[in-house]
């Protein structure tokens, strides 16, 4: 049934004779930022494939899993946690992951605090302090931070308070405002806000890159089309860099790499 629903969505509207394909993303940023970052990627795919790609944005991480399951999205960029959640409910195929600045399909969690905060220099210093995390389904913004807190001997009960916010950029802004003493976010968000007044107190080991996945019944022609279009991009090529430079690292500004089916299990 999901494949039939996807076909219906595809034929819902056409652009210059092209069937529409919906691409969804986990909500790392607020909706406006998501559109600004990822619409250029949709434009590139539309120009370099027989399909018209459109963004399918949800309110939270769970929405993206739902979109894939009910067929209202044909392809999605997930985190490891949402990838595992999706696989519990239906079959998906990881096909690609964005590369970081070192050319590796990985990213990291970064714990942040205000640059003028002299009390917090390590994870151990978070005891008695307040902490903002991202979505409960976020790998870099919740699962991995909790793991490193545990390793550092810090329990949630040791904090003065903690909260899960919807977006990583919201976490960064709330820490800057002083609403929370510290936060944990994906590295690209932390680096984007560093010059605005943040400092890093802990950087995690590499995490398997955000997987781009499709439902297992997706046509091979579609998968090959997406792979060919994205793998053709080379961040060292000035012409390509001009195209992908504004996508954000998690959106492919350094290019993409093929991944295997057990990619999400490496977390």
VOBA-1610 file (N, C-alpha, C; in pm, whole numbers, padded with zeros to 5 digits, always signed):
BEGIN
Unk+00082-00122+00000Unk+00000+00000+00000Unk+00085+00127+00000Unk+00190+00138+00086Unk+00271+00259+00082Unk+00323+00294-00056Unk+00363+00192-00136Unk+00415+00221-00269Unk+00305+00279-00358Unk+00182+00234-00339Unk+00070+00289-00416Unk+00045+00434-00377Unk+00057+00462-00247Unk+00039+00600-00200Unk+00147+00689-00258Unk+00271+00640-00260Unk+00380+00719-00317Unk+00354+00748-00464Unk+00300+00649-00537Unk+00269+00672-00678Unk+00163+00781-00692Unk+00066+00780-00600Unk-00039+00882-00604Unk+00019+01020-00579Unk+00109+01030-00481Unk+00173+01157-00454Unk+00255+01202-00574Unk+00321+01108-00638Unk+00406+01141-00751Unk+00327+01201-00865Unk+00205+01152-00885Unk+00123+01198-00995Unk+00034+01316-00955Unk+00048+01358-00830Unk-00034+01469-00780Unk-00012+01594-00862Unk+00114+01620-00897Unk+00143+01732-00985Unk+00272+01704-01060Unk+00287+01766-01174Unk+00404+01747-01255Unk+00467+01881-01287Unk+00592+01882-01318Unk+00664+02004-01351Unk+00741+01977-01479Unk+00699+02043-01588Unk+00760+02019-01718Unk+00764+01870-01751Unk+00655+01802-01719Unk+00644+01660-01750Unk+00713+01569-01652Unk+00768+01623-01545Unk+00839+01541-01446Unk+00747+01502-01331Unk+00751+01374-01293Unk+00679+01330-01175Unk+00746+01385-01050Unk+00666+01413-00949Unk+00717+01471-00825Unk+00765+01362-00731Unk+00879+01386-00667Unk+00930+01299-00561Unk+00955+01384-00437Unk+00908+01335-00321Unk+00918+01412-00198Unk+01036+01364-00113Unk+01118+01460-00071Unk+01239+01435+00006Unk+01220+01497+00144Unk+01231+01414+00248Unk+01210+01463+00384Unk+01342+01461+00462Unk+01350+01546+00564Unk+01471+01560+00645Unk+01434+01566+00793Unk+01516+01503+00878Unk+01495+01521+01021Unk+01511+01669+01054Unk+01437+01714+01154Unk+01427+01858+01182Unk+01543+01908+01268Unk+01660+01922+01206Unk+01776+01974+01277Unk+01759+02123+01309Unk+01689+02193+01221Unk+01671+02337+01233Unk+01522+02372+01233Unk+01493+02499+01259Unk+01356+02546+01248Unk+01315+02541+01101Unk+01184+02537+01072Unk+01137+02516+00934Unk+01193+02615+00832Unk+01205+02741+00868Unk+01258+02840+00773Unk+01401+02808+00736Unk+01483+02775+00836Unk+01623+02741+00811Unk+01633+02612+00729Unk+01546+02517+00758Unk+01546+02392+00682Unk+01520+02421+00534Unk+01424+02506+00507Unk+01391+02538+00367Unk+01508+02608+00298Unk+01568+02704+00366Unk+01678+02779+00307Unk+01798+02689+00277Unk+01823+02591+00364Unk+01937+02503+00346Unk+01912+02396+00239Unk+01794+02338+00239Unk+01773+02218+00159Unk+01696+02237+00029Unk+01631+02352+00010Unk+01565+02375-00118Unk+01664+02377-00233Unk+01784+02437-00216Unk+01883+02431-00326Unk+01922+02288-00364Unk+01922+02196-00266Unk+01950+02056-00296Unk+01837+01999-00381Unk+01712+02037-00350Unk+01599+01991-00430Unk+01610+02044-00573Unk+01653+02170-00585Unk+01667+02230-00718Unk+01773+02157-00800Unk+01883+02120-00733Unk+01989+02048-00802Unk+01940+01911-00850Unk+01875+01837-00761Unk+01824+01705-00799Unk+01721+01715-00911Unk+01637+01816-00905Unk+01536+01835-01010Unk+01600+01863-01145Unk+01708+01939-01142Unk+01776+01975-01267Unk+01861+01861-01322Unk+01891+01764-01238Unk+01982+01656-01280Unk+01918+01518-01268Unk+01787+01512-01287Unk+01716+01385-01283Unk+01585+01399-01361Unk+01519+01289-01388Unk+01391+01297-01459Unk+01274+01328-01364Unk+01304+01367-01240Unk+01200+01393-01140Unk+01202+01538-01094Unk+01091+01581-01039Unk+01081+01710-00972Unk+01083+01682-00822Unk+01189+01724-00752Unk+01201+01699-00609Unk+01145+01815-00528Unk+01069+01780-00426Unk+01014+01881-00335Unk+01039+01841-00191Unk+01058+01943-00107Unk+01079+01918+00035Unk+00951+01873+00102Unk+00964+01780+00193Unk+00853+01735+00277Unk+00900+01750+00421Unk+00867+01862+00483Unk+00916+01890+00616Unk+00811+01858+00722Unk+00857+01801+00832Unk+00767+01771+00943Unk+00794+01861+01062Unk+00716+01845+01166Unk+00732+01927+01287Unk+00838+01869+01380Unk+00866+01738+01364Unk+00960+01674+01455Unk+01025+01554+01385Unk+01116+01488+01457Unk+01188+01374+01400Unk+01093+01259+01362Unk+00996+01237+01445Unk+00905+01124+01423Unk+00826+01140+01293Unk+00794+01263+01256Unk+00718+01287+01134Unk+00786+01227+01012Unk+00918+01234+01008Unk+00991+01186+00890Unk+00976+01034+00875Unk+00980+00963+00986Unk+00959+00818+00983Unk+00818+00789+00933Unk+00722+00866+00982Unk+00582+00848+00940Unk+00566+00874+00791Unk+00631+00980+00741Unk+00621+01012+00598Unk+00673+00896+00512Unk+00784+00838+00550Unk+00838+00725+00475Unk+00745+00605+00482Unk+00690+00582+00600Unk+00606+00465+00622Unk+00475+00474+00544Unk+00414+00593+00545Unk+00282+00604+00479Unk+00294+00639+00331Unk+00417+00657+00284Unk+00438+00680+00142Unk+00431+00824+00098Unk+00416+00918+00190Unk+00409+01059+00150Unk+00547+01120+00130Unk+00652+01045+00159Unk+00789+01083+00123Unk+00854+00963+00056Unk+00933+00990-00047Unk+00998+00883-00122Unk+01139+00855-00075Unk+01199+00954-00010Unk+01339+00948+00031Unk+01358+01042+00149Unk+01452+01011+00237Unk+01468+01095+00356Unk+01610+01090+00409Unk+01650+01198+00473Unk+01774+01201+00548Unk+01738+01184+00695Unk+01790+01078+00756Unk+01759+01044+00894Unk+01883+01055+00982Unk+01865+01035+01111Unk+01976+01014+01202Unk+01981+00864+01231Unk+02083+00820+01303Unk+02093+00677+01333Unk+01974+00628+01414Unk+01928+00709+01510Unk+01815+00667+01594Unk+01688+00653+01514Unk+01658+00754+01430Unk+01537+00745+01347Unk+01550+00636+01242Unk+01671+00610+01197Unk+01693+00500+01102Unk+01657+00367+01167Unk+01702+00348+01290Unk+01671+00224+01363Unk+01523+00215+01394Unk+01462+00329+01433Unk+01318+00332+01461Unk+01238+00294+01337Unk+01277+00351+01222Unk+01207+00321+01098Unk+01218+00174+01063Unk+01337+00118+01082Unk+01360-00021+01044Unk+01281-00118+01132Unk+01243-00077+01251Unk+01160-00161+01336Unk+01020-00177+01278Unk+00978-00079+01199Unk+00840-00075+01150Unk+00825-00116+01004Unk+00929-00095+00924Unk+00923-00132+00782Unk+01065-00139+00729Unk+01080-00190+00609Unk+01213-00209+00552Unk+01261-00084+00478Unk+01381-00042+00512Unk+01442+00071+00444Unk+01582+00034+00397Unk+01631+00111+00301Unk+01765+00088+00247Unk+01847+00217+00262Unk+01953+00216+00344Unk+02044+00332+00347Unk+02125+00333+00217Unk+02135+00449+00152Unk+02205+00452+00024Unk+02325+00547+00023Unk+02316+00658+00095Unk+02423+00758+00093Unk+02434+00826+00229Unk+02547+00891+00252Unk+02563+00976+00370Unk+02649+01095+00329Unk+02619+01214+00383Unk+02702+01331+00352Unk+02840+01320+00416Unk+02939+01378+00352Unk+03076+01376+00403Unk+03103+01499+00490Unk+03193+01484+00586Unk+03234+01600+00664Unk+03353+01668+00594Unk+03411+01770+00657Unk+03519+01847+00594Unk+03645+01764+00572Unk+03655+01650+00640Unk+03769+01560+00623Unk+03743+01454+00516Unk+03626+01461+00455Unk+03592+01364+00351Unk+03544+01232+00406Unk+03495+01232+00531Unk+03447+01109+00595Unk+03296+01118+00620Unk+03224+01005+00609Unk+03079+01006+00632Unk+03046+00997+00781Unk+03095+01094+00857Unk+03072+01096+01002Unk+03045+01239+01048Unk+02994+01250+01171Unk+02976+01380+01235Unk+02995+01359+01384Unk+02978+01463+01465Unk+03003+01453+01608Unk+02898+01529+01689Unk+02890+01494+01816Unk+02814+01572+01913Unk+02908+01670+01979Unk+02862+01792+02001Unk+02942+01890+02073Unk+02859+01949+02188Unk+02914+01942+02308Unk+02853+02008+02423Unk+02897+02154+02422Unk+02803+02244+02442Unk+02829+02388+02431Unk+02786+02462+02557Unk+02850+02575+02580Unk+02805+02668+02683Unk+02843+02808+02635Unk+02802+02910+02706Unk+02838+03045+02666Unk+02989+03066+02683Unk+03046+03145+02594Unk+03189+03169+02598Unk+03232+03238+02727Unk+03140+03314+02789Unk+03174+03385+02912Unk+03144+03305+03038Unk+03104+03178+03021Unk+03077+03091+03136Unk+03209+03031+03185Unk+03254+03077+03300Unk+03383+03031+03353Unk+03368+02911+03447Unk+03243+02873+03478Unk+03221+02763+03571Unk+03222+02627+03503Unk+03190+02625+03375Unk+03178+02497+03303Unk+03295+02480+03207Unk+03381+02385+03237Unk+03496+02357+03152Unk+03500+02210+03107Unk+03417+02127+03169Unk+03414+01984+03134Unk+03275+01930+03161Unk+03250+01807+03119Unk+03119+01745+03145Unk+03093+01731+03294Unk+03196+01704+03371Unk+03179+01689+03516Unk+03124+01817+03578Unk+03157+01932+03519Unk+03111+02060+03573Unk+02961+02084+03551Unk+02897+01995+03477Unk+02753+02012+03451Unk+02667+01975+03571Unk+02725+01909+03669Unk+02648+01876+03789Unk+02597+02005+03855Unk+02466+02006+03883Unk+02405+02124+03943Unk+02368+02231+03842Unk+02395+02207+03711Unk+02366+02305+03607Unk+02248+02259+03522Unk+02197+02348+03441Unk+02085+02316+03353Unk+02136+02282+03213Unk+02066+02191+03145Unk+02112+02139+03016Unk+01998+02131+02917Unk+02022+02179+02795Unk+01925+02168+02686Unk+01973+02063+02587Unk+01886+01969+02554Unk+01913+01866+02455Unk+01818+01885+02338Unk+01848+01821+02226Unk+01758+01825+02111Unk+01650+01717+02125Unk+01583+01685+02017Unk+01474+01587+02018Unk+01516+01456+02083Unk+01422+01391+02148Unk+01450+01260+02210Unk+01490+01157+02105Unk+01453+01179+01979Unk+01489+01086+01872Unk+01615+01130+01799Unk+01683+01232+01851Unk+01807+01278+01790Unk+01925+01196+01843Unk+02009+01149+01752Unk+02128+01075+01793Unk+02232+01170+01853Unk+02268+01274+01778Unk+02372+01366+01824Unk+02323+01462+01931Unk+02192+01484+01937Unk+02138+01581+02032Unk+02075+01522+02156Unk+02070+01387+02165Unk+02010+01325+02284Unk+02078+01193+02320Unk+02074+01095+02231Unk+02128+00963+02261Unk+02278+00968+02294Unk+02357+01026+02207Unk+02501+01032+02228Unk+02536+01121+02349Unk+02474+01238+02366Unk+02502+01317+02486Unk+02474+01242+02616Unk+02365+01168+02621Unk+02334+01093+02742Unk+02441+00987+02770Unk+02492+00927+02664Unk+02597+00826+02679Unk+02723+00889+02741Unk+02763+01004+02688Unk+02885+01068+02739Unk+02865+01126+02879Unk+02747+01172+02909Unk+02720+01217+03047Unk+02736+01100+03144Unk+02680+00985+03105Unk+02689+00866+03189Unk+02836+00827+03210Unk+02915+00830+03102Unk+03057+00795+03112Unk+03131+00891+03205Unk+03086+01018+03208Unk+03151+01119+03291Unk+03100+01117+03435Unk+03007+01025+03463Unk+02953+01015+03598Unk+02848+01118+03630Unk+02786+01174+03526Unk+02680+01274+03546Unk+02545+01212+03510Unk+02455+01206+03605Unk+02320+01155+03581Unk+02225+01273+03559Unk+02114+01247+03494Unk+02017+01354+03474Unk+01970+01410+03607Unk+01965+01325+03710Unk+01924+01370+03843Unk+02028+01463+03906Unk+02150+01464+03850Unk+02254+01554+03900Unk+02238+01695+03846Unk+02159+01711+03741Unk+02139+01842+03679Unk+02033+01921+03756Unk+02042+02053+03750Unk+01939+02134+03815Unk+01808+02123+03737Unk+01819+02112+03603Unk+01704+02085+03516Unk+01757+02051+03378Unk+01672+01987+03298Unk+01708+01959+03159Unk+01581+01958+03076Unk+01598+01975+02945Unk+01482+01981+02857Unk+01522+01928+02720Unk+01426+01868+02650Unk+01446+01830+02510Unk+01371+01930+02423Unk+01443+01999+02336Unk+01384+02096+02245Unk+01373+02035+02106Unk+01289+02092+02022Unk+01264+02032+01891Unk+01384+02039+01796Unk+01457+02151+01799Unk+01560+02174+01697Unk+01697+02200+01760Unk+01801+02161+01690Unk+01937+02185+01737Unk+01968+02334+01744Unk+01923+02410+01643Unk+01954+02553+01648Unk+01881+02622+01762Unk+01765+02569+01804Unk+01696+02624+01920Unk+01778+02601+02046Unk+01839+02484+02057Unk+01927+02455+02172Unk+02038+02559+02178Unk+02105+02583+02065Unk+02216+02679+02062Unk+02169+02819+02102Unk+02056+02860+02051Unk+02006+02995+02082Unk+01968+03008+02229Unk+01907+02904+02285Unk+01866+02910+02425Unk+01987+02914+02518Unk+02094+02845+02480Unk+02217+02852+02560Unk+02277+02992+02550Unk+02278+03049+02431Unk+02329+03185+02414Unk+02250+03286+02495Unk+02119+03267+02501Unk+02033+03359+02576Unk+02050+03343+02727Unk+02111+03231+02769Unk+02127+03206+02910Unk+02011+03132+02973Unk+01920+03082+02889Unk+01806+03006+02941Unk+01852+02874+03002Unk+01962+02820+02949Unk+02021+02697+03002Unk+02172+02716+03008Unk+02235+02653+03106Unk+02380+02668+03124Unk+02459+02603+03011Unk+02407+02495+02957Unk+02480+02421+02853Unk+02382+02350+02762Unk+02435+02296+02653Unk+02351+02222+02559Unk+02436+02120+02485Unk+02370+02035+02407Unk+02440+01938+02324Unk+02373+01936+02187Unk+02455+01954+02082Unk+02401+01966+01947Unk+02494+01897+01847Unk+02444+01882+01724Unk+02527+01830+01616Unk+02639+01930+01587Unk+02754+01880+01545Unk+02872+01966+01529Unk+02851+02084+01434Unk+02775+02065+01327Unk+02756+02174+01231Unk+02682+02292+01293Unk+02587+02264+01380Unk+02515+02372+01448Unk+02607+02441+01548Unk+02681+02362+01625Unk+02773+02420+01724Unk+02873+02513+01655Unk+02929+02470+01544Unk+03027+02552+01474Unk+02963+02677+01414Unk+02839+02663+01369Unk+02770+02778+01312Unk+02740+02887+01414Unk+02728+02848+01540Unk+02696+02945+01646Unk+02816+02982+01731Unk+02929+02922+01705Unk+03047+02946+01789Unk+03086+03094+01791Unk+03089+03157+01676Unk+03130+03297+01670Unk+03028+03392+01732Unk+02909+03342+01759Unk+02806+03425+01821Unk+02817+03427+01973Unk+02912+03349+02027Unk+02935+03356+02170Unk+02932+03224+02243Unk+02955+03114+02172Unk+02958+02983+02236Unk+03100+02931+02250Unk+03123+02845+02345Unk+03247+02770+02354Unk+03214+02622+02367Unk+03308+02537+02326Unk+03288+02393+02330Unk+03350+02336+02457Unk+03276+02250+02525Unk+03331+02189+02646Unk+03359+02039+02628Unk+03302+01981+02521Unk+03331+01840+02493Unk+03290+01808+02351Unk+03375+01734+02281Unk+03346+01688+02145Unk+03353+01536+02143Unk+03249+01473+02092Unk+03240+01327+02092Unk+03331+01264+01989Unk+03342+01133+01996Unk+03405+01054+01890Unk+03314+01060+01766Unk+03366+01027+01648Unk+03284+01031+01527Unk+03161+00940+01536Unk+03051+00987+01479Unk+02924+00913+01472Unk+02899+00885+01324Unk+02851+00765+01287Unk+02819+00737+01147Unk+02730+00845+01087Unk+02766+00894+00970Unk+02697+01006+00906Unk+02547+00986+00888Unk+02476+01097+00880Unk+02330+01095+00864Unk+02293+01019+00737Unk+02223+00907+00750Unk+02194+00825+00631Unk+02078+00880+00548Unk+02097+00879+00418Unk+01986+00903+00326Unk+01927+00766+00294Unk+01798+00750+00316Unk+01737+00618+00302Unk+01615+00624+00211Unk+01578+00507+00159Unk+01455+00491+00080Unk+01384+00365+00127Unk+01252+00356+00111Unk+01183+00231+00140Unk+01237+00119+00052Unk+01233-00004+00102Unk+01296-00115+00031Unk+01229-00149-00101Unk+01104-00105-00120Unk+01037-00134-00247Unk+01058-00024-00351Unk+01150+00066-00325Unk+01178+00175-00418Unk+01244+00121-00545Unk+01203+00174-00658Unk+01258+00129-00787Unk+01407+00156-00795Unk+01481+00059-00848Unk+01626+00072-00862Unk+01662+00194-00948Unk+01580+00222-01047Unk+01605+00336-01135Unk+01609+00467-01056Unk+01518+00481-00960Unk+01514+00603-00878Unk+01638+00610-00789Unk+01671+00499-00724Unk+01789+00495-00636Unk+01915+00531-00714Unk+01931+00470-00830Unk+02050+00496-00912Unk+02056+00642-00957Unk+01941+00698-00988Unk+01935+00838-01031Unk+01984+00931-00922Unk+01936+00910-00799Unk+01978+00993-00686Unk+02126+00974-00658Unk+02169+00849-00654Unk+02310+00821-00627Unk+02401+00888-00731Unk+02367+00870-00857Unk+02451+00925-00964Unk+02460+01077-00956Unk+02347+01141-00927Unk+02343+01287-00921Unk+02426+01340-00805Unk+02416+01275-00689Unk+02486+01325-00570Unk+02633+01282-00565Unk+02661+01160-00611Unk+02800+01115-00610Unk+02884+01185-00717Unk+02819+01248-00812Unk+02891+01320-00917Unk+02951+01450-00864Unk+02904+01495-00747Unk+02951+01622-00691Unk+03085+01604-00620Unk+03175+01694-00648Unk+03309+01692-00588Unk+03335+01829-00526Unk+03348+01833-00394Unk+03366+01962-00326Unk+03497+02031-00362Unk+03592+01956-00422Unk+03720+02014-00463Unk+03710+02082-00599Unk+03599+02054-00667Unk+03574+02117-00797Unk+03507+02253-00772Unk+03569+02361-00817Unk+03517+02495-00788Unk+03375+02513-00839Unk+03346+02457-00955Unk+03211+02467-01010Unk+03110+02395-00923Unk+03148+02276-00874Unk+03060+02200-00787Unk+03046+02269-00651Unk+03157+02323-00600Unk+03156+02390-00470Unk+03058+02507-00470Unk+03049+02571-00583Unk+02955+02683-00596Unk+02811+02635-00582Unk+02786+02511-00626Unk+02652+02453-00618Unk+02619+02408-00477Unk+02713+02337-00414Unk+02683+02270-00287Unk+02728+02346-00162Unk+02802+02455-00181Unk+02861+02525-00069Unk+02765+02573+00037Unk+02641+02602+00000Unk+02545+02657+00095Unk+02450+02552+00153Unk+02472+02426+00119Unk+02381+02321+00164Unk+02399+02286+00311Unk+02513+02323+00368Unk+02542+02280+00504Unk+02609+02144+00499Unk+02700+02119+00592Unk+02777+01995+00590Unk+02687+01873+00598Unk+02584+01878+00684Unk+02494+01764+00696Unk+02403+01750+00575Unk+02400+01853+00490Unk+02319+01848+00369Unk+02400+01815+00245Unk+02531+01794+00262Unk+02612+01749+00150Unk+02706+01852+00092Unk+02739+01958+00166Unk+02827+02061+00111Unk+02969+02011+00086Unk+03003+01894+00140Unk+03134+01833+00113Unk+03123+01710+00025Unk+03004+01689-00031Unk+02982+01572-00114Unk+02921+01455-00037Unk+02911+01341-00102Unk+02843+01225-00045Unk+02925+01098-00065Unk+02891+00997+00015Unk+02955+00867+00005Unk+02849+00758+00010Unk+02872+00650-00063Unk+02782+00535-00052Unk+02802+00469+00084Unk+02696+00413+00140Unk+02704+00344+00269Unk+02638+00207+00256Unk+02668+00117+00351Unk+02610-00016+00346Unk+02486-00024+00433Unk+02421-00136+00430Unk+02291-00151+00496Unk+02300-00150+00649Unk+02418-00178+00706Unk+02431-00178+00851Unk+02490-00048+00904Unk+02487+00056+00824Unk+02544+00186+00860Unk+02490+00237+00994Unk+02359+00227+01014Unk+02297+00282+01135Unk+02334+00201+01260Unk+02375+00078+01241Unk+02404-00009+01356Unk+02539+00022+01420Unk+02617+00111+01360Unk+02751+00137+01409Unk+02755+00236+01524Unk+02641+00297+01556Unk+02637+00394+01666Unk+02656+00323+01799
//
